[in-house]
Amino acid sequence: MRVVPGEVVGLEVAEGELSGVRLEPGEVVARDVLVVAPRLVANADLLAPLGAGVVDQGMHGAVRGSRVPAGPAGLTEVPGIWVAGNVADISAPVMASAVQGLDAGAALNIDL
């Protein structure tokens, strides 16, 4: 497998099948198979007007997506706003997200 760094800007298709990948600024790399890492983005638009914005989250030296920064119990920099799961950590699987939700709920309850 060959890893080619760069931004994919298009696909070359011949007779309905992938024949190459066009990179920025125009180089075409011949390929019949392609794997592209997804960018995972926190769905946190409703928090932005409240002051809880997103930041990039890296993984293995590359930006993999965005998250809302929060402490271990889910409290953001904005008092009164807690987050959990993939909003706080894009790499969190379902069970970790559920545990984070429980921790954030407990912290919220204590805060009240």
Buried (B, 14 or more C-beta within 10 A) or exposed (E): EEEEEEEEEEEBEEEEEBEBBBBEEEEEBEBEEEEEEEEBBBEBEEBEEEEBBBEEBEEEEEEBBBBBEBEEBBBBEBEEBBBBBBBBBBEBEEEBBEEBBEBBBEBBEEEE
